[in-house]
């Protein structure tokens, strides 16, 4: 996921990732992916996905607006490992 390589994702997750990225980047491709999203999860799933997208965007903005994001910084992540030391690489 972090590298942008969808080849290891199941097809339905790759579709969601492409759709979310297109929506967040204001890419018109989101409209061509919408029928596939509806087909896979129905209109309820489309609404759930839309709410997840705005929820993911709203929380950081709310924190920033309330002054709680001043100490935040980017956390470096080593691909294939977790901060807890467990190896997350798939065989």
Order of alpha helices (4+ residues) and beta strands (2+ residues): alpha-alpha
